[in-house]
C-alpha cells in the first residue's frame, strides 16, 4: 500500500543542488503578457475587469490580480519558498515565481533535458532553484554533469523525496503545489504519490 511504502526505511538520500538567478528583480509590479503587449497598472486592471465581466475568470481571481497591482510588495517573493512537484509542467507557476524572485524547490523527472531547461530559466531570472541530486554538487565538473545528476522519480523515489523535503530549509514555511500530469491511469498513480508527500509534509514538518 501507499502507507506501507511511505513508512519503509531507506538509507538512500538525495544531495541538494542550488542555483541562484543572475538577473535583477524588476520593480515594475505585476505584469501580464497579453496579445503581444505587456499589461501593467491601470491597463492591466481594466483588462482584468473585462475578463471578469465576460466570465473568462472568476471574480475572486480578478480581485486577487487587482490586489497585486495595487500592492506591489505582495509580488516580492524573495523570502518565500515554493515546492513544485512536477516543476516543469506547462500548467505550473515556475516562470511567474522565478520572475518574482521566489525560492523554488523543484521536483521533476531525472532527465537531463528537463534540468537543462529549468536551470537555464533560473539563471535568467531573479529567483533561485533548489533540487535533488544523485551526487554532491561540488563533485560535478560541468553543466552537463549537473543536468545528468539532477531530478528524481515521483513513482519510485516517493519516500526519498519526502525525506529530502522534510529536512530542507529548517524554519522556512513551504507552499507546496502538485503539477505533475500523465495520461490515463498513470495520472492517478502520480497524484497518489504527490498526495502522500504533501500529506506527510503538512503533518510532520514544523513549517
TINUDREN-474567 format. One record per residue (C-alpha): x, z, y. Coordinates in steps of 0.2 Angstrom, whole numbers, plus 5000, padded with zeros to 4 digits. Example, Ala and Ser with C-alpha at 12.3 -4.5 7.8 and 13.67 -1.06 7.14 Angstrom:
REM TINUDREN-474567
506250394978
506850364995
***
This chain:
REM TINUDREN-474567
500050005000
500549995018
500550185020
501750195005
502850055012
503050145029
503450315021
504850245010
506550305014
507850175019
509750195023
509750025032
509750025050
509749895064
511049895078
510449865095
510849715106
510649715125
510649585138
510349605157
509749465168
510849385181
509549345194
509049445209
507249515209
506249415222
505249515234
503849395236
502549495227
501449425213
501549235212
500449125200
500848935197
499348835198
499148645199
500848605205
500848745218
501348925218
499949035224
500349205233
499549315246
497849265253
497949095245
498049175228
496649305232
495549165237
495849065221
495549225210
493849245219
493449065214
493949095196
492849255195
491349165203
491549015191
491649135176
493449075172
494049255172
493149425171
492849525187
493949665181
495349535179
495049475196
495149645203
496749685194
497549525201
497049555219
497549735217
499349675213
499349565228
498849705239
500049825231
501749735228
502549895222
501449885207
502449725202
504149825202
504449855184
506249895183
505950065177
504650015164
504949975145
503849855135
503949825117
503449645112
503049625093
503149435092
504149425109
504249235109
502449205106
501649075118
500249195122
501449345126
501949405143
503849385141
504049265156
503049375168
503849535163
505649465165
505149395181
504549565187
506249645182
505549735167
506449805152
505849705137
506149765119
505949605109
505549595091
505449425083
506049325068
507849315064
508049135068
509549085080
508548955090
507249095094
508549205101
509549075110
507949035120
507449225123
509249275128
509449115139
507749155148
508349335150
509949285158
509049185171
507849325176
508049495184
507449585169
508349645153
508049625134
508449745120
508349685102
508849725084
510449665077
511149655060
512949685066
513649785081
513549685096
515449725101
515949635085
515049475089
516349355097
515249205103
513449175109
513049085093
513649245083
512449345093
510949225090
511349225071
511349415070
509849445081
508049475075
507049545060
505549505050
503949595053
503449575034
505049635026
505849745039
504249845044
504850025041
506649975048
505849905064
504850065066
506350175064
507350075076
506050085089
505750275086
507550315091
507650185105
507750245123
507350435121
506250495135
505650325140
503750285139
503450125129
502050005132
501849915115
500949745113
500649645097
500849455099
501449385083
500249245076
500249155060
498949045052
497649105039
497949255028
499749275034
499049325051
498049465043
499649525035
500749515051
499349605060
499349745047
501249765049
501149765068
499749895067
500750005056
502250005068
501150035083
500150175074
501750275069
502550245087
500950315095
500850465083
502650515081
503650455096
503550585110
503350455124
***
